[in-house]
Amino acid sequence: MIDQDPIYCDQCGASLTQKIPAGEDRIRGVCTACDLVHYRNPRVVVGTLIEHDEKILLCKRAIEPAYGAWTPPAGFLELGESSVEGAVRETWEEAKANVEIIQPFVSIDLPRIGQIHVKYLARMKEPHFEPGPESLEVEWFHWNEIPWDHLAFPVTHWALRLRQADREQNQDRFHRGTLKWKDKGSPLDFNSYDLSDLQSYPLKMD
């Protein structure tokens, strides 16, 4: 779920009231003392899909949520860095892998939890990798051996399935869409969501 609304002002520490500020169209947290409007915006998650010899590199998570499940290296974008810089950094932190970004691959919006996920295709600059502090294991998986029943997060399923489809069709595309919860089932279950507004754009690989 989306994080709880803040109750105190970032600027002066006074309490916030929830109201529609003048000139706006939705409820915001407004400071009762200094009138500062507190805006809440989606968080960006960036990561990489690293491929080599018909395999993809996955990390087994050492933290919650989804402890022990597999995912490509990814994490929250930090202030002051580009999405490419963040994806490279997260890959190093989680897999100790030094990578080169090839091209953007997918952007998926998750309005239910206020996130935007951006993943890039990448290649290893050198063969070394090992688990970082947030990973239990880091392993290469052949595409026909991906542990689909043990993947972390529905967005991981969608990203990998889109890439698998591109590979099978010998295409390179950029995909974007909104991951919509069906209002039933587990929020962590791939089958509880659809990507019905998916759009795919052909890209040319170098």
Secondary structure, 3 states (H helix, E strand, C coil): CCCCCCCECCCCCCEEEEECCCCCCCCEEEECCCCCEECCCCEEEEEEEEEECCEEEEEEECCCCCCCCEECCEEECCCCCCHHHHHHHHHHHHHCCCEEEEEEEEEEEEHHHCEEEEEEEEEECCCCCCCCCCEEEEEEEEHHHCCHHHECCHHHHHHHHHHHHHHHCCCCEEEEEECEECCCCCCCCHHHEECCCCEEEECCCC
